[in-house]
C-alpha cells in the first residue's frame, strides 16, 4: 500500500521584480492530488526593491497556537489558518530575514543583514534577545544583545546567515559564507558541528549527519555517518520552457538554484529550487518520488518550506 504524501506550505520570492508587481507568495501544495492553492499574493510596495532579492517576498515559516507565522525581510506576520492577517511585528535589528525555527514558545529568526539571530517570545509577543555572530581567527564568537535598545550590532552581512534550526540538543545555524554548520550551546558558546561548502542553504542535523542544499553544486545533499554521502540533482527544464529566460542574471535566481528544505520523516525530504519547484526525495531508495512546479518564471524561487500541520 502506498503511503500518503504530505501537504506542504511554501513561500516564494520573485527576484528582480519591480514596484507594483507581485514579488512573492504563499502556497499550499497537496502532493497526493498534485493540487496547488496560492493563499497569498505578496505585492506590497512598501519595501526596498534595490538589489536582487533584497526585501522582496516571504521567507521562513513556523506554527504556534494554531496560527501560522511567516517572516518577510524585516517583519514577522501572524496569520490564522485561513491566512487572514492577525498581527505583525518589527524590530530595528531584523533585516533580510531568511529562515525561522521554533522551540516551545521561542521563535528564532535569522537576521542576515546584522549577522545575527533574534529571539521572539510567542507568548509575550516581543523580541527578547539577539546574538551577534563574529569570528576571531578560527574561533566563532557570539555576543548577546538587547534588541529593544540602541547599541546593538552594526549593519553587516559577512556570513549571510540564512538558516536556523532549533532542537533539544541546541540551536544550529549556517550561512552562505560560514563554511560550517554552527551550534549555539546554552552557555552562548558557538562551535562548528561539521564543515560545509561555500554557498549552502538550509543546513541542519539529520539522522546523525547533516542535510543541506548545496546550492552552488545544484544538488540537495545528505552527508551521514562514516562518510556516507547522497546527492540528489536539482531538476532543470528546457530553456524554451522558461519564462523571463535571458534577463540579467544578476537580478534573478538562476535555474536549479536550490533553496527551501524540510524533513517529512526519516525517509522523505522536500526541497525547493528555481523556477519555483518542490521535489520529494526518498533517502532510502535514493530517488525523487514526486515533483510539483508552481511557475516557469525563472525569477520565482522557493524560500520557506514546511509540512502543513493543519487540516
C-alpha positions in Angstrom: 0.0 0.0 0.0 1.4 3.4 -1.0 1.7 5.8 1.9 0.0 9.2 1.7 2.1 12.1 0.5 2.1 15.4 2.5 0.6 18.8 2.1 3.3 21.4 2.2 3.3 25.2 2.7 5.7 27.1 0.5 6.8 30.8 0.4 8.5 32.3 -2.6 10.5 35.4 -3.7 10.3 36.8 -7.2 13.8 38.2 -7.6 14.2 41.2 -9.9 10.5 42.1 -9.7 9.7 45.8 -9.7 7.4 48.0 -7.6 3.8 47.3 -8.5 4.5 43.7 -9.4 3.9 40.6 -7.3 7.2 39.7 -5.6 6.3 36.5 -3.7 3.5 34.4 -2.3 2.3 31.6 -0.1 1.1 28.3 -1.5 -0.4 25.1 -0.1 0.6 22.0 -2.2 -1.3 18.8 -1.9 1.2 16.3 -3.2 -1.3 13.4 -3.1 -3.6 15.1 -5.6 -1.0 17.3 -7.2 -3.1 20.4 -6.4 -1.6 23.9 -5.8 -3.5 26.6 -3.9 -2.0 30.0 -3.8 -3.1 31.6 -0.5 -1.3 34.9 -0.5 -0.1 37.1 -3.4 2.6 39.3 -1.9 2.6 42.6 -3.7 3.2 45.2 -1.1 5.1 48.2 -2.5 6.4 49.4 0.9 9.7 47.7 0.7 13.2 48.3 -0.7 13.4 47.0 -4.3 17.1 47.6 -4.6 19.3 44.5 -5.3 18.4 41.1 -6.5 16.2 39.6 -3.8 16.6 42.3 -1.1 13.3 42.9 0.7 11.1 41.0 -1.8 8.8 38.1 -1.0 8.1 36.0 2.0 10.6 33.8 3.9 10.6 31.4 6.9 7.5 29.6 8.2 6.6 28.3 11.6 3.5 27.3 13.6 2.3 28.1 17.1 -1.1 28.1 19.0 -3.0 27.1 15.8 -1.6 30.0 13.9 0.9 30.5 11.0 3.9 32.7 11.5 5.7 33.9 8.3 8.7 36.2 8.1 9.3 38.8 5.5 12.7 40.6 5.2 12.1 42.9 8.2 8.7 41.9 9.6 7.1 38.9 11.3 3.5 38.2 10.4 0.9 36.1 12.2 -2.0 34.6 10.2 -4.8 32.3 11.1 -5.3 29.1 9.2 -7.3 30.9 6.5 -4.4 33.3 6.0 -6.2 36.3 7.4 -3.6 38.6 8.9 -3.9 38.9 12.6 -0.8 40.8 13.7 2.7 41.8 12.6 5.9 42.7 14.5 9.0 44.7 13.6 12.4 45.2 15.2 15.3 47.5 14.1 17.7 44.6 14.2 15.6 42.4 11.9 16.8 42.8 8.4 16.9 40.4 5.4 15.5 37.6 7.4 15.7 34.2 5.8 14.7 31.1 7.8 13.0 30.8 11.3 12.6 28.0 13.7 10.6 27.4 16.9 11.3 25.7 20.2 8.4 25.7 22.6 7.3 29.4 22.8 10.5 30.8 21.5 10.9 31.7 17.8 14.4 32.1 16.4 14.9 34.3 13.4 17.9 34.8 11.1 18.7 38.5 10.8 21.0 38.2 7.8 21.7 41.9 7.5 23.1 42.0 11.0 25.0 38.7 11.1 22.6 37.9 14.0 19.9 35.6 15.4 16.9 37.2 17.0 14.6 35.5 19.5 10.9 36.4 19.7 8.7 35.2 22.6 5.4 33.9 21.1 3.7 34.2 24.5 4.5 37.8 25.3 4.8 38.7 21.6 8.0 40.6 22.0 11.6 40.3 20.8 13.6 39.3 23.8 17.3 38.9 22.9 19.7 38.7 20.0 23.0 37.1 19.2 25.6 38.8 17.0 27.9 36.3 15.4 31.5 37.0 14.5 34.8 35.2 14.1 38.1 35.9 15.8 40.7 33.9 13.9 39.4 30.3 13.9 37.1 30.9 16.9 33.4 31.7 16.4 32.0 34.1 19.0 28.5 35.1 20.0 27.7 38.5 21.6 24.3 38.7 23.2 22.4 42.0 22.9 19.1 43.5 23.8 17.1 44.2 20.5 14.9 46.7 22.3 17.6 49.3 23.0 20.2 51.1 21.0 23.8 50.0 20.9 23.3 46.7 19.2 25.4 45.2 16.4 26.4 47.1 13.2 24.7 46.5 9.9 26.8 43.7 8.4 26.4 40.7 6.2 29.8 39.0 6.4 28.4 35.4 6.7 24.9 35.8 5.2 23.3 33.7 7.9 20.3 32.1 6.1 19.4 29.1 8.3 18.5 28.4 11.9 17.2 25.1 13.2 16.4 24.5 16.9 16.1 21.2 18.7 16.7 19.8 22.1 20.5 19.5 21.6 21.0 23.1 20.7 20.5 25.9 18.2 22.1 25.2 14.8 22.7 27.9 12.1 24.7 28.4 9.0 25.1 30.8 6.1 26.5 31.2 2.6 29.9 32.1 4.0 30.1 30.3 7.3 31.6 27.1 5.7 30.3 25.2 8.7 27.2 24.2 10.5 27.4 26.0 13.8 25.9 25.0 17.2 24.9 27.5 19.8 25.1 26.0 23.3 23.2 27.0 26.4 26.2 29.0 27.7 26.2 31.0 24.4 29.3 29.4 23.1 29.5 28.6 19.4 31.2 25.6 17.9 31.3 24.0 14.5 29.4 20.8 14.2 30.8 20.0 10.7 32.3 21.7 7.7 30.1 22.8 4.8 30.9 24.0 1.3 30.6 27.7 0.4 27.2 28.9 -0.7 24.8 26.5 1.1 21.2 26.9 2.2 19.1 25.1 4.9 21.8 23.1 6.6 20.6 21.1 9.6 21.3 17.9 11.6 19.6 14.8 10.2 20.0 11.1 11.2 23.3 11.7 12.8 24.7 13.6 9.8 23.8 16.8 8.0 21.3 17.7 5.3 21.6 20.8 3.1 21.0 22.4 -0.2 24.4 22.5 -1.8 23.3 25.4 -3.9 26.5 26.1 -5.9 26.6 22.4 -6.9 22.9 22.2 -7.9 22.2 19.3 -5.6 20.4 18.5 -2.3 23.0 16.7 -0.2 23.0 14.4 2.8 26.3 13.5 4.5 25.9 10.8 7.1 28.0 8.8 9.5 31.2 7.2 8.2 31.3 9.4 5.2 28.0 8.2 3.8 27.0 10.7 1.2 23.9 11.1 -1.0 23.4 13.8 -3.7 20.1 14.5 -5.4 20.3 16.5 -8.6 18.1 19.6 -8.6 15.6 19.4 -11.5 16.1 21.6 -14.6 13.9 22.4 -17.6 14.4 23.1 -21.3 15.3 26.7 -21.8 12.4 27.3 -24.2 10.0 26.3 -21.3 11.3 29.1 -19.0 9.7 32.5 -18.7 12.0 35.5 -18.4 14.9 33.3 -19.5 17.8 35.5 -20.7 17.1 38.5 -18.4 20.1 39.9 -16.5 21.3 37.1 -14.3 22.3 39.5 -11.5 18.6 40.1 -11.0 17.3 36.6 -10.9 17.6 33.2 -9.2 19.2 31.1 -11.9 17.6 27.8 -12.9 18.4 24.9 -10.4 19.1 27.4 -7.6 18.4 25.2 -4.6 16.7 26.7 -1.5 14.0 25.6 0.9 14.2 22.3 2.7 12.1 20.3 5.2 12.1 16.9 6.7 8.9 15.0 6.3 10.1 11.8 8.1 13.2 9.7 8.4 12.9 8.7 4.8 11.3 11.6 2.9 12.7 15.1 2.3 11.2 18.0 0.5 13.5 20.5 -1.3 12.9 23.7 -3.3 14.5 25.1 -6.4 14.1 27.7 -9.1 11.9 28.2 -11.1 9.7 27.5 -8.1 9.7 23.7 -7.9 9.3 21.4 -4.9 10.8 17.9 -5.1 10.2 15.0 -2.7 13.3 12.8 -2.3 13.4 9.3 -0.8 16.6 8.8 1.2 16.4 5.1 1.2 15.6 4.5 -2.5 17.8 7.4 -3.4 15.2 8.6 -6.0 13.0 11.6 -6.5 9.5 10.5 -5.5 7.4 13.4 -6.7 7.7 16.9 -8.1 5.4 20.0 -8.3 6.2 23.1 -10.3 4.5 26.4 -9.3 5.6 28.5 -12.2 8.1 28.6 -15.1 9.1 32.2 -14.2 12.9 31.8 -13.7 12.8 34.8 -11.3 10.4 33.0 -9.0 12.3 31.0 -6.3 11.2 28.9 -3.4 12.2 30.3 0.0 10.4 28.7 3.0 9.2 25.1 3.0 7.3 23.2 5.8 4.8 20.4 6.3 1.3 21.9 6.7 0.2 20.7 10.1 -3.5 21.7 9.9 -6.4 20.0 8.2 
